[in-house]
Amino acid sequence: MDNLMIPKDYKSALNLHDTQIGIKTVKDFFQVLLAEELHLLRVSAPLFVDPASGLNDNLNGVERPVSFGIMLPMTLAIGFCPPPYGINLFVASAVSGVSMGKMMKYMLWFLLALLIVLMLTTYWAPFTLFLL
């Protein structure tokens, strides 16, 4: 910022609020174009849900926080490992130079660990909710 030179008679055409709106508009424009070009879909999930919303009611009168926001990325990680949609396997194979056949043998142990953690998360809520 020491070398910043602003002309003496410079006056911005936009005020601060309009500049922020303009930057957000340009960012959103490029984000939408990139998402369309790469066929991306934005997925969001709540990590915590207000108990009054009824989303986390298991219908027996006992409510507990939703762990869906933790389970979603875990299931996606499991889905991205094995072929035919295993982008993680393809990328790891390309970066390391190891064939996918060799790598799949070791990935099965990783998938087994992910499945065990997913089962713990799904069927034993304190596993992920102990910090609440």
PyMOL commands that set and color helices and strands:
alter all, ss='L'
color gray80, all
select helices_A, chain A and resi 16-37+51-53+68-79+87-96+100-123+126-129
alter helices_A, ss='H'
color red, helices_A
deselect
rebuild
show_as cartoon
